[in-house]
Amino acid sequence: MNSIWEVIDKTETGPYIEERDFDLKVVAKRCRELVKEYEIKFDPTEIITTDDSLADDIFEAGMRLALEAGIFCRSTKRIIKFEESEVQEAIVSAPNKLHIGTRKDARILYARGIEDKRAAIICGGQAGAPIPEEWYLPMSLSYMKEPLIDMINNGGLAVVEGRKVRTNTPLEIQATRRELSMLREAAARAGRPGIHLLAAESSVSALGDLAIASDRYMRTSDAHLVALLNELKTDYDRISKVVNFTEYGALNVTLVDPIIGGYAGGPEGVAVCFIASFLLGRTMYRSEYHVIHPIHFRYMSTSAVECMWNLNIVGQSMARNAPFILMGDVWTSAGAGTEMIFYETAANTITNVVTGSHPLGVSATNGKYPHASGLETRFMAEVALETVCSGLNRRNANEIVVKLAKEYKDGMDRPDIGKPFPELYDVSKVIPKPEWNAIYLKMKKKIADMTGLDL
């Protein structure tokens, strides 16, 4: 498998192209052509599909896109290209299980199969959200205290000591270090000092990542995200993160979030782009696991049926052809403190668990506001566990998810963003307030009755 140094060589020697030409003449053009050639069609009544041939066609189309398009490096305006043998070697060498966390908090994170009978690993936290510094510790603790949560991916700090954190400034270093310090403290207070962290959310450039390569902040049993920029792009900041953590020894995790309605086209083209992104992300970043995050140009959240279809078909395509370890983002339009968030969470979670991914969330309000808590992630974990225990298959899961989606579709345009964390939890005790707990119990029963799941 190529070393990171060979990847750096390719950023300086690959074919030169202007970014606009790469967007339109390479990505948009090839996605459109491949969707047509393979006759890939999105069916909103089959959010979870049972068509194995569709999954295989999307994988084949994605492999072709990966080899033909490559990755555009913004820093050099050159295309990083790989031979098929290099991509195949990246697939074969990809881990199908990882030991994450330490001691009693250790877990085995594994590549899930379609309709897998094993319990999913639950990643809790409001990933991607800007969280006020004064709330960060108790909010993190609200997730750490939930015994069904196996690992943590909470948001970052946008303000430190009253100062707005800007990318590539000294404050980015301080924000990332403070984020990890508070996560470590929350883990210790919850009696889970060894829990696996997917962290450094405060680090946009490489500065924050460089500042936490230490056991004091991020251990080698932890991980950080390295994004593939939209669509099929990278830059020296992303590659610097990879160099730093490859040598330090912590895990690299590919974050892929193509836009439905962007250069890749509709949900069909985005599915093809997803496959190409994961294959290239593994080949280029040497990522150990990967995050699926489809973005809808209008709603943003993964709750849109086009996004859940992508979670489903990408998970199945990879499980059948390149069994990578996948985490499926659960990003809801609604916020904590609402009834709508439970419908969205249940639909997203079932989709992920049945089709080959571990659920990651709940990132309420699309990560826009810190209106989230550990309680709705407890619900996510309960749904994930019951999905497996009940032996839910794809056909039955689709019926349930379609039914759940109808419950919240009318609220997608103007979702209820709920309440901020201190209005949901007693911050001093870090326990849900009675009114928030009452909504949780009410919706848990309502969704159990509606779906037949024993929650």
N, C-alpha and C positions, 0 to 999 in steps of 0.2 A: 504493500500500500504506500502511496506517496507520502513523503514527509512534508511537514509544514514548510520546509525550506524550498522544496520543489514547487509548492503552490505559490510561494512568493516569487520564484523565478517566472512562473507563468503570468503573473500580474504585470511583468515588465516586458515580456516577449510575445504575448498573445496578439491576435489581430486588433488593430486600432479601429475604433468606431465611435461616432458621436452618440451620446446617451439617447437622444430623441430617436435616432435611427434604430438603435437596439430595441427601444420600446415598441416602435411601430413596425419596423421591417423584419424584426426577428421574433420577439415574443408574441405580439398581437397577431401577426400574420401566421406564424406556425401553429399557435393554439387554435385559431379559427380553422385552419386547414386540417389539423389532426382530428378535431371534433367532427368535422364533416366526413373525413375518410373512415373513421371508426364508428360513425353513426351513433355517437354518444348523446343520449337524451335524458334530461331531468324530468322526473314525474313527481309532482307535488303530493300525489296520493301514495307514493312509495318512498317515504322519507328514509326508511330502512328497507333496502332492496334484498331480494333473495336471488338475484341474477348473478351467478358467479362469473359468467362470461363477460358481463359488463365490467366487473371489477378487474378481470384480466386484460380486457381491451384498454381500459384506462391506464393500467400499469404499463402496458406495451407502448402506448402513446406517450406516456410520461418519460419512459426511458429514451424514446426517440428525441423528445424535446430536450432532455438533458444533454444528450450527445451532440445534437445539432446546434442548440443555442448556447450552451455553456453559461458562465456567470460573468456579468459585466462588472469590472472594477472601476468604481467612480474615481478613485484616486489617480489612476493612470489612463483611463479611457481605453482600456484593453479588455478583450474577452479571455477569460480563463477557460480553456477547453481540456477535456479529459477523453482518453481513449476508452472504448467499451471495456477493455480488459481491466482498466483502472477502476471503473465503476463497479464491475463485477467483483473485483477483489475487495472493494469497500463493503459490498453487500455481505459477502462470505465472512469477512472479519468482524462484522458488527456484533456486539454482544447481545445474546438473547436473554441474559439475566445479569443483574448487578447487585452487589452487596452494598447497600446504602445505609448511612447512619452507623452508630457504634453501640457496642454493649447491648443492654436490654432494649435499646431503641432501634437496633438494627433491623432492617427489612430486606427482603429480596424483591427487587423491582424487575419484572420480567416482561418479555414480549407476549402480549395476550393474543389468543386465537379468536376466531369467530365463534360466538356462543360458548366462550370459554367457561368451564365449570369452576375455575379457581377464583377466589375473592380478589377483587381489584384493589390495588394500592390507592389510597385516598390522599390527594395533595390538597391541603387546605390553605386558604388565605385569599385576600383581595388582590390578586396579581395585577400589576400594571397601574394601580391606583396611587395618586398622591395623598399620603396620609399625614395629618398634622403631627408634628414632633411630640406634642404633649399627649396624644392619644396612642402613639405607636406601640409603646410597651404593653398597656392593658389590652389593646386590640389584638396584638400578637398572642398574648396570653389566653385570650378567649378561644383561639384555635388550638393552642398547645394543650389546653385542659381537656379537649375532646378526645376520649380514648380511641375512637374509631378513625381518627386522622393519623396517618402514617408519616407524612412529610409536610413541609411548610414552604409555600411560595407567597409571601405577603408583598404589599406594595412598597414604594420607596418614599423618601423624604423630599418634598419640593421646597421646603423652607427650613432652615436651621438657625436657631437663635434669632428669629425675626428677619433673617436675610434670605432672599430668594436664591435658590440654587440654580446656577446657569451652567450649561455644558462647557467643558474644557476650562473651568476656572478652579481655583483652590477649594472653593466650597463644595465642589463635586467630590473631592477626596474626603472632606469632613463628613458630608452627608452619607456616603457609602460606609465609612467606618462606623458612624453612629448607628446606622441601620443594623449592621451586623452585631454591634455591641448590645443593642436592645433585643435583638432576636436571641442572642446567647443568654442574656439575663432572663428573658421570658421562658426559655427552655429550662433553665435551672430552677426557676420558681415553680414551674409546673411539674418538676421531678422527672423531666425528660431531656437531660443534658446532651444525650447522644443523637437526638432526632435529626434527620437529614434536612438540610436547608437548600432550596433552590433560590438563591438570593443575589444580592448586589443590584437590586432594582433601581437604586439611586444612581447607578453608573450608566450614563448614556454613552460617553466616550470611553476610551481605554483608561483614563486617569483613575476613576474609582476602582476598577478591577485591579490595577497595579497596586493600589494602596491597601488592599485587603488580602493579599497573598501571604497570609500568616495564620498560624494556629490561633492567635488571639482573636481573629475575625472569622475567616473562612478556612475550615479544615479541608484536608484532602479528601475527606468523606462527603464533602458538600459539592454543590454545582452552581454554575452561573449560566445565563442565557447568552447565546450569540445569534443575533438576528440575521436572517437573509432579507435584505432590503427589497421592497416591492419594485418590480417583479424580477426575480433572478439576478439580484445585484449584491455586491459587497463593497467594502472600502478598507483602507488601511487601519481604521479604528477597530473594525470587527476582527480583522486578521491579527492585529496586535493583542486583542483579548485572547485569541486562540493560542498565540505564541506564549503568552504569559502563563496561562493555565495548563497548557500542555507540559511545560517545563516544571511548573509548580506541582502539578499532580492532581488538582481538582478536576471535576468532570465538566466537559463542554456539552451544552444542550442547545440544539438547533431550535430556534423559534421561527416558524413559517406562518405568515399571515397575509396571503394574497387577497385581493379585493374583488368581490363579485360585482361586476360592473366597471372594473378597471381594464388594464391592458390585456389581461388574460381572457376577458369577455364575461360570459354568464357563468352559472354554476358548473357547466360541463367543462369549459376551458380552465376554470380555476382548479377543478379536480386534476386535470392533466398537469397543470403547473405545480400543484402540490407534490405529485409524485416526483417530478423533475427536481423540485426543491429539496426534498428529503434525500434523494440519491446524490445530488451535488453537495448538499450540506454535509453528509457523511464523508464523501470523498475529499472535500476541501477542508472542513473544520475538524474532522475526526470525531464527530459528536458521538457520545455514548447513548443518549436518548434524545427524544424529539417532541416538540409541542405542536399540535394541530390547532390553528386558530383562524378559521375562515372569517372574513369581515364582509358584511353586507354594506354596500355604499350608502344605503339609506338608513338602515336601522343600527348598523355597527355590531349588534349583539349576535352571538352564536345561536340565539333562539329562533332566528328567521329560518323558515323551512328550507331555503336554499343552502343555508349554512349547515344545518343538521344533516341534510343529504350529503354534503361534503364530508362532514365528520364520519358518516356512515360508509361512504364508498371509498374514501381514502384509507380508512382503517382496514376495510376488507381487502382492498387492493394490496396494501402492504403486508397484511397477515398472510395472504395467499402466495405472494411472490418475493417479498423481502422482509422477513419478520424482524422489524426494528421495534424497539421499545417506544411506544407512543403514549403521550399524555394528551387528552382531549380537553381543551379549555371549555369551561362552563361560564360564559359571560352573559349575564341577564340584562335586559333593558330596565326592569324594575329594580327598586332598591330594597334593602332589608327593612322590615317593619310593614311590608305589604303582603297581600294574599297572592298577587300575581307572581312574585318571585318563586313561589313554591311550584307552580305549574311549569314555569320555565326551567327551573332546576331539575325537576323530575324528567321532563322531556329530553333535555340535554344529557342527563346522566344515563338514562336507559339507552339512548342512542350510542353513547361512547362504550358502555360496558358490553353490550351485545355484539358490537362490531369490531372489537380489537384494541380498545384504548382504555387507559386508566383516567378517571375524571380529575380535573384540576379546577379548583374554584372554592367558593362561588365569588366571581368578580362582579358584584352588583353594579348597576347603573353604567355598565360597560367600562368600569374602572374610572369613571369620570369624577364621582364624588365618594368620600369615605363613608358611605352609607351601607356598611356591611358588618358582619359579626360571625362568631363561631357557630351560632345556632343554626343558620341556614346551611352551613357546611356539614353540620351534624346530620341534617335532613338529607343532604346529598349522599353522605356515607350510608345512611340507612336505606336509601333507594338503591344504591349500588349493591349493597349486600343482599337485599331481597331479590333484586334482578337475577343474581346468580343462584341464590337458594331456591327460588321458584322454578328454575330451569327454563326461563323465558327464552323462546326461540325468536328468530328474526321476524317471522310472519306475525306472531302475536305481539311482539314488541312494536312493530309498525302500527298495528291497530291502536295500541295504547298511546303512542307518541302522536299520531294524527289527532286523536281525541283530545290530548292535552294541549296541542298547539291551537286548537279551536277555542280553548278557554281564554287564551291571552292574545290572540291575533288582533282583536280590536283595540287593545291597549298599546300596541307596538309604536304607533305614531306619536302618542303622547303618554309615555309610561309614567306611573307614579314612582318617583325617585325615593320614596320612603323617608327614613330619618337617619341622622348621623349617629355614629356609634354611642356617644354618651347619653343619647335619648333612648337607646335600646337596652343598654347594660348599666347595672350599678358598677361604676368604674372602680370604686374602692375595693369591692369584693370580686369583681369580674364575674358576675352572674347575670343572666338575662332578667330584665325587669318583668314583673308579672304580666303586663299587657302584651309584651312581645312573646313571652312564653305561651300565653293563651292563644295567640294567632297561630303559632307553630303547632300546638296540639290540635287546634281546630282544622288546619289545613292538612295535617298528617292524616287525620281520620277521613277527611273529605276525599283526598286523593286515593287513600286505601280503598274506600268504598267505590270510587269511580273506576279504578283500574283493576281491582281484585288482588292487588299486591298486599301482602301481610306486613304492614309497617308498624 
